Amino acid sequence: MAFRLLSGDLFGIEGREVEVEVDLIPALSSFVISGLPGKGIRESRERIRSALENSGFRYPDRHRIVINLAPASWHKDGAAFDLPIAISILAASGQIAPESLRGWAVLGELALDGRVRSIAGCLGIITRLRRSAVRSVLVPASNHSLALAVEGLHVVGASTLQEALAVIRGERIDPPATVPGAPSDRPEEPFPDLSEVRGHHHARRVLEISATGEHSLLMVGPPGSGKSFLARRLPGILPPMNQNQQVEVTQIHDVCGEFAHQQLVISRPFRAPHHSVSWAGLIGGGSPPMPGEVTRAHHGVLFLDEFPELARRSLEALREPLEEGSVTISRSGWSRKFPSRFLLVAAMNPCPCGYASASSPTRCRCSPTTLANYRARISGPIIDRVDLHLQIEPISAQQLLDPPDRSLESSAVVRRRIEQARQRATDRGQQGPNRDLEWSDHDGWAPLSREARQLLLDGQQQGEVSTRGLTRWLRLARTIADMRSGEQIEAVDLLEAMTLRTPSSSLV
Ligand SMILES: [Zn+2]
């Protein structure tokens, strides 16, 4: 008799339901898997056979074992189906009562001796199973503590096949476990603090605007002017992630197999790949498909130093995640969509030698052609997607030698102010930050004062604005108005937004 058991696999970072069907037909011994199984699944026969026999069960010889992974239309990979297949064989061969498995889903890889090995992406699969008819999920013991973060499901861990069956038969009651990573349990990892930034008063203001509305930022300045120093302080002033965001970021870590602690990630990601990063490393790729830096920075900051040195193809590929908040990786036969809503912070020197700035003590040695090529690398469409342009000058030796300024605000103080400004967006009924505001709803979120309206009309008459440009000005002006608790957008908000949206003079 055919037996069915629910399991799951990953698509991107999201889980999918997969039904494991097993039928035993008296015939010469054989083992057939259908439903587009990958190499890892096709090789499961020996693992399952050894695990069953080494755990004291009988492998049904003299039977044709037919396994189908449904739905059959999508390609499946990984070893998470070992345990559900083994348990289904036991149920189909009458070694355990099939009705004891009602309402269960099972995930796990098997070792030859019957141990249950952890799987990558367990959190994503369980999150998906919560929407199915399943009430209980059996997972590898090593994935258990993280899996408990998903509410609304009875999740049990097993370290061996024997233990898994004891749990299903109701013979072993799992000890109550504490939910790991409940945000109140642990402090966030500390980020470098804004109070260490000397001088740079304008830069502090721009960082605060960036963090309030999640507006992308390009810093232009000579080597050693503090671009990286400033960027590293941005995650520390972003408001804490909510639980959904924490689960999403944790799922990404889980899929990447970067899980040392088996607990929810509560700190915002900060990713700073070198400019020599490959296209696949930045955007995602490989087999099986792995998230790239744009996904690893999801809900956090992606810092790209030496921005024009990135491969042209990588720079162009940033357009999709910046617009869509996700990235689609396509290869022959498959495609995967990964989330990638990050705050882009790019940095560059004003020229290849680094000294093409008015205040530079050293003379720029770049030829006009070199300079033009360098600046042409960050094309119009990419520059157009940058909301804030910040020119950075090195601070003076005098400022460096001055005693620390105790009046400089710490990251915690700035972050509280940013949370208050963001509350205004929430009060308007917004789900996301101001960078996501749509032109079609601008009547609601961008009430303009008479002077601000006139300023826009004047700008348009000079033929300077596209709808996209206008939307970006207004989003930025909305953030600036929120920071001073303003209901409507005033001319002063709009002027600051227009100034900050204009590429620094060294780029034009
Ligand atoms: Zn130069």
Boltz pocket constraint, residues with backbone or C-beta under 6 A from the ligand:
constraints:
  - pocket:
      binder: B
      contacts: [[A, 351], [A, 352], [A, 353], [A, 354], [A, 355], [A, 356], [A, 364], [A, 365], [A, 366]]
      max_distance: 6.0
